[in-house]
Amino acid sequence: MEQVETLKHQVGGDHYTKMVMQPIELIMQAQLSYIQGNIVKYISRYKNKNGLEDIKKTIQYAKFAMEYDDKGPKHASVNLAYAYCKANSLSQAQTNIIISAITTDFYLTIKYCKQLAKEEYDVRIKDF
């Protein structure tokens, strides 16, 4: 798939433009909900932008998804999500978070985020 012109430019850093497949491409191709898209975006960039803060944002969006009963698209492509994770060399933890969000298991999304925060930052995330 040829990269569209707008993907070649980024305002505020290069954490997306240096990715093989940007979050917006997965979001649009899989027709993810707004909330799922934010989960993909924040967990994909956490290592290259805001670290623990992005993990916390991912948790916050998973909580929004539960509160608003976000069911996501009925046909979300798990295979596409795996391909996205592989293309971008995302960790197993990031992959688990993205797949759980796409399959709308937001409790599991939060669990994986808390494990990641503990492993990466030696921080226990409680309700915030």
Salt bridges, closest charged atoms under 4 A:
GLU5 OE1 - LYS8 NZ 3.57
GLU5 OE2 - HIS9 NE2 3.39
ASP14 OD1 - LYS18 NZ 3.91
GLU53 OE2 - LYS57 NZ 3.26
ASP54 OD2 - ARG45 NE 2.94
ASP69 OD2 - LYS71 NZ 2.50
ASP122 OD1 - LYS118 NZ 2.71
ASP127 OD1 - LYS63 NZ 3.17
